Amino acid sequence: MKIDGSSSMLDTINIAVSGLRAYNRKMEIIGSNIANLQTTDAGNGEPYRRLIAEFKVEADKEGQAGGVEIGSVVQDQRDFQYVLNPGHPQADKDGYVAMPNVNWPQEITDLNLASKAYQANAAILKRYQKMVETSLELLR
């Protein structure tokens, strides 16, 4: 990041905005995981697989870090959980039902962390706005 004037301030804003976008998308993905906590058939004959947002660094024209974005959304390949529920329509011959590989405490923890990161990026933009307002007042 440059320290020679307005372009460094715009870089800061762009990085904070990219963080807002990326963490908003991450919270949407976590919401999908939570919503499908009990989905035993995701349309392909298997339970819902937990989704994971993978971040990647955005680079500017000079190759400097310019923010963050969701690079890809991948399915968690951990094993499904099996619960004994013989009356369930998806139960196997032994009465076990394959359940999604979504872990409620992990999702809530991830959601809390993503929310805090989103708030931190919003705080950066708020501080920048105050700094601009103060600068304009000084110029009057």
C-alpha positions in Angstrom: 0.0 0.0 0.0 1.3 3.5 -0.9 1.8 6.2 1.7 1.9 9.1 -0.7 -1.5 10.7 -0.5 -5.0 10.1 -1.6 -4.4 6.8 -3.4 -3.4 5.1 -0.1 -6.7 6.3 1.4 -8.7 4.9 -1.5 -6.8 1.6 -1.1 -7.9 1.5 2.6 -11.5 2.1 1.6 -11.3 -0.5 -1.2 -9.8 -3.1 1.3 -12.5 -2.4 3.9 -15.3 -2.6 1.3 -13.9 -5.9 -0.1 -13.9 -7.2 3.5 -17.5 -6.2 4.0 -18.5 -8.0 0.8 -16.4 -11.1 1.5 -17.6 -11.5 5.1 -21.2 -10.8 4.1 -21.0 -13.7 1.6 -19.3 -15.9 4.3 -22.2 -15.2 6.6 -24.7 -16.2 3.9 -22.8 -19.5 3.4 -22.9 -20.2 7.1 -26.6 -19.4 7.1 -27.1 -22.0 4.4 -25.2 -24.5 6.5 -27.4 -23.8 9.5 -30.6 -23.9 7.5 -29.7 -27.3 6.1 -28.7 -28.8 9.5 -31.4 -31.5 9.2 -31.5 -31.9 5.4 -31.1 -35.7 4.8 -31.5 -35.5 1.0 -30.0 -32.5 -0.8 -31.4 -33.7 -4.1 -28.6 -36.0 -5.0 -29.6 -38.9 -2.7 -27.0 -37.7 -0.1 -27.4 -35.4 2.9 -26.4 -31.8 2.6 -22.7 -31.2 2.7 -21.4 -28.3 4.7 -20.1 -25.4 2.5 -16.8 -23.7 3.2 -15.9 -20.2 1.9 -12.3 -20.0 0.8 -10.8 -16.5 0.8 -8.3 -15.2 -1.6 -6.3 -12.0 -1.7 -7.1 -9.4 -4.4 -4.0 -7.9 -5.9 -3.8 -4.4 -7.5 -2.0 -3.6 -10.7 1.4 -3.4 -8.9 0.8 -6.8 -7.3 0.2 -5.3 -3.9 -2.6 -6.7 -1.6 -5.7 -4.9 -2.5 -8.4 -6.6 -0.4 -10.0 -10.0 0.0 -12.7 -11.9 -1.8 -14.3 -15.3 -1.7 -12.2 -17.3 -4.1 -14.3 -20.4 -4.1 -17.0 -22.2 -2.1 -16.2 -25.9 -1.6 -18.0 -28.8 0.0 -16.7 -30.2 3.3 -15.7 -33.8 2.5 -15.8 -35.0 6.1 -18.0 -38.0 6.8 -21.7 -37.7 7.4 -23.0 -38.3 10.9 -25.3 -41.3 11.4 -28.2 -41.4 13.9 -30.5 -44.2 14.8 -34.0 -43.4 13.6 -35.7 -46.5 12.1 -38.9 -44.7 11.3 -37.2 -42.1 9.1 -37.9 -42.4 5.3 -34.1 -42.1 4.6 -33.1 -44.8 7.2 -31.0 -47.7 5.9 -31.8 -51.4 6.6 -30.2 -51.1 10.1 -32.3 -48.0 10.9 -29.5 -45.4 10.6 -30.0 -42.1 8.9 -27.1 -40.2 7.3 -27.2 -36.6 8.5 -25.3 -33.6 7.2 -21.7 -33.0 8.3 -22.7 -29.6 9.7 -21.7 -29.0 13.3 -23.9 -26.4 15.1 -21.3 -25.1 17.5 -18.7 -24.7 14.8 -21.2 -22.8 12.6 -22.2 -20.4 15.4 -18.5 -19.8 16.2 -17.7 -19.2 12.5 -20.8 -16.9 12.3 -19.6 -14.9 15.3 -16.1 -14.5 13.9 -17.4 -13.4 10.5 -19.8 -11.0 12.1 -16.9 -9.4 14.1 -14.7 -9.1 11.0 -17.6 -7.5 9.2 -18.1 -5.0 12.0 -14.4 -4.2 12.0 -14.5 -3.4 8.3 -17.6 -1.2 8.9 -15.8 0.6 11.7 -12.9 1.4 9.4 -15.3 3.0 6.9 -17.0 4.9 9.7 -13.6 6.3 11.0 -12.7 7.3 7.5 -16.0 9.2 7.1 -15.3 11.0 10.4 -11.8 11.9 9.3 -13.1 13.3 6.0 -15.8 15.3 7.8 -13.2 16.7 10.2 -10.9 17.6 7.3 -13.7 19.5 5.6 -14.5 21.4 8.8 -10.9 22.4 9.1 -10.9 23.7 5.5 -13.9 26.0 6.1 
